[in-house]
Amino acid sequence: MVDIKNLCKDFIDQKAKVNHVLRNINLSIKVGENVALIGASGTGKSTLLRCIAGLEEATSGEVEFASIELKEKQINDIGMVFQQFNLFPHLTVSKIVPTLLFVVLQKVFQAGLLRIFAPDA
């Protein structure tokens, strides 16, 4: 479960002008629930994801995973696929996604959270 409480993110430009990107975001995502963030370019979708993943520090508010507050440098098992098309310029999306899924499944299997059973021959 992911709980986001009163999350705010501000950026300050070169002229010291404050840009409020996220204002008091509250969101609960239950285990197994699928969520889509939809909005125009520049509305804070990626910033919200970066705050959830711990790649960006929120100005204020909380992000909790399974009732444990996310603190800086505590992130081990959170992943994010970046939106830059040239992250892996030598790979296509159809090659990147299966590769990432394979890596994630390996970690899950190694952690003992997944067992593979072979049918009786």
C-alpha positions as CSV (number, residue, x, y, z in Angstrom):
1,M,0.0,0.0,0.0
2,V,1.2,3.5,-0.8
3,D,-0.1,6.5,1.1
4,I,0.6,10.0,0.1
5,K,-0.3,12.7,2.5
6,N,-0.3,16.5,1.8
7,L,2.6,16.1,-0.6
8,C,4.0,19.4,-1.9
9,K,6.9,20.1,-4.3
10,D,8.2,23.5,-5.1
11,F,11.0,24.5,-7.5
12,I,12.8,27.8,-7.3
13,D,13.9,29.4,-10.6
14,Q,17.0,31.5,-11.2
15,K,15.1,34.7,-10.3
16,A,14.1,33.2,-6.9
17,K,10.5,32.7,-8.2
18,V,8.7,29.8,-6.6
19,N,7.0,27.4,-8.9
20,H,4.4,25.2,-6.9
21,V,4.4,22.0,-9.0
22,L,2.6,19.8,-6.5
23,R,0.2,21.2,-3.9
24,N,-1.3,19.0,-1.1
25,I,-1.5,15.8,-3.0
26,N,-3.4,13.1,-1.1
27,L,-3.5,9.6,-2.6
28,S,-3.9,6.0,-1.4
29,I,-3.0,3.1,-3.6
30,K,-4.0,-0.4,-2.3
31,V,-2.0,-3.5,-3.0
32,G,-2.9,-4.9,-6.5
33,E,-4.5,-1.7,-7.5
34,N,-3.6,-0.1,-10.9
35,V,-3.4,3.7,-11.1
36,A,-2.8,5.9,-14.1
37,L,-1.7,9.5,-13.9
38,I,-3.1,11.4,-16.8
39,G,-2.6,15.1,-17.6
40,A,-1.1,17.7,-19.9
41,S,2.6,18.2,-20.2
42,G,4.0,20.1,-17.2
43,T,1.3,19.3,-14.7
44,G,3.5,17.4,-12.3
45,K,2.9,13.7,-13.2
46,S,6.6,12.8,-13.5
47,T,7.5,15.0,-10.4
48,L,4.9,13.0,-8.4
49,L,6.3,9.7,-9.6
50,R,9.9,10.9,-8.8
51,C,8.8,11.9,-5.3
52,I,7.1,8.5,-4.8
53,A,10.2,6.7,-6.0
54,G,12.4,8.8,-3.7
55,L,14.3,10.3,-6.7
56,E,13.1,13.8,-5.8
57,E,12.7,15.2,-2.3
58,A,9.3,16.7,-1.6
59,T,9.1,20.2,-0.1
60,S,6.6,18.9,2.5
61,G,4.2,16.0,3.1
62,E,4.7,12.3,3.4
63,V,5.0,9.2,1.3
64,E,4.5,5.9,3.1
65,F,4.9,2.3,1.9
66,A,3.0,-0.3,4.0
67,S,2.8,2.3,6.8
68,I,6.5,3.0,6.8
69,E,7.4,6.6,6.0
70,L,9.8,7.0,3.1
71,K,13.0,8.7,4.2
72,E,15.9,9.9,2.1
73,K,18.3,7.1,1.1
74,Q,16.0,4.3,2.3
75,I,14.9,3.2,-1.2
76,N,16.0,-0.3,-2.3
77,D,13.0,-1.9,-4.0
78,I,11.4,0.9,-5.9
79,G,11.8,1.1,-9.6
80,M,10.9,3.7,-12.3
81,V,11.1,3.7,-16.0
82,F,12.2,7.1,-17.2
83,Q,10.3,8.9,-19.9
84,Q,13.4,9.9,-21.9
85,F,13.3,8.0,-25.1
86,N,17.1,7.8,-25.4
87,L,17.8,6.2,-22.0
88,F,19.0,3.1,-23.8
89,P,19.5,4.3,-27.3
90,H,20.5,0.9,-28.6
91,L,17.3,-0.8,-27.4
92,T,13.7,-0.5,-28.4
93,V,10.8,-0.4,-26.0
94,S,9.9,-4.0,-27.0
95,K,13.3,-5.0,-25.7
96,I,13.6,-2.7,-22.7
97,V,10.3,-3.7,-21.0
98,P,10.9,-7.5,-21.1
99,T,14.4,-7.0,-19.9
100,L,13.3,-4.9,-16.9
101,L,10.5,-7.5,-16.1
102,F,13.1,-10.2,-16.1
103,V,15.4,-8.3,-13.7
104,V,12.4,-7.6,-11.4
105,L,11.3,-11.3,-11.5
106,Q,14.8,-12.4,-10.7
107,K,14.9,-10.2,-7.6
108,V,11.4,-11.4,-6.5
109,F,12.5,-15.1,-7.0
110,Q,15.8,-14.5,-5.1
111,A,13.9,-12.9,-2.2
112,G,11.8,-16.1,-1.9
113,L,8.6,-14.2,-2.9
114,L,8.0,-16.3,-6.0
115,R,8.4,-20.0,-6.6
116,I,8.2,-21.7,-9.9
117,F,6.6,-25.1,-10.1
118,A,7.2,-27.5,-12.9
119,P,4.3,-29.8,-13.8
120,D,4.8,-33.5,-13.3
121,A,6.2,-35.1,-16.5
